[in-house]
Amino acid sequence: MSRVNFGAKPLMYPQPVLIIATYDENGVPNAMNAAWGITTDFKEISISLSEHKTTDNLAKRGAFTVSLATEEQVIPSDYVGIESGRKVPDKFEKAGFHATKSEFVDAPLIDELPVALECKVKSFEDGILVGEIVNVSADESVVTDGVVDVTKVKPISFDPFGNAYYGIGKKVGNAFKDGAKLK
């Protein structure tokens, strides 16, 4: 196998496209796109963020939601990543998003994105936001037999090599089961 070197860069698959939503001091919803996030414990998510309107809001409100961007919402999900909430105060509205206040944290749920983690800020240091996951909610339209159905959610993944978004492919195995064949 011959390898091509790309240097030290954040190039890894898959990278979920996360839409972080917050309220500002006046209760106006804001959203941003973040690709560098991962669950880091059973009730914890960590996301790498530089300074944004969202980080201003996190400091003021101490809460946020993280929604999975979907195939149907690629354009508004990308838009909230390329437009600044500091320059466009109605960015959330221009994206075509609608907000419903979370029952669990002081942050908006994005009605158009069916799955969300509702979080409280645990810390935000050196560009790393750590949130306590207080609740995970899903629109009933994407739930089958009490489980979120990935084929109904249609989440997208970020390709950092080609700066593109991709849908999720077909099922290729069963977690915590298929590996047992080698035991």
ABEGO torsion letter per residue (X at the ends): XBBBBAEBBBBBOBBBBBBBBBBBAAGBBBBBBBABBBBABAABBBBBBBBBAAAAAAAAAGBBBBBBBBAAAAAAAAAAAABBAAABAAAAAAAGBBBBBBAABBBBBBAABABBBBBBBABBBGGBBBBBBABBBBBAAABBGGBBBAAAAGBBBBBAAAGBBBBBBBBABBBGAAAAAAX
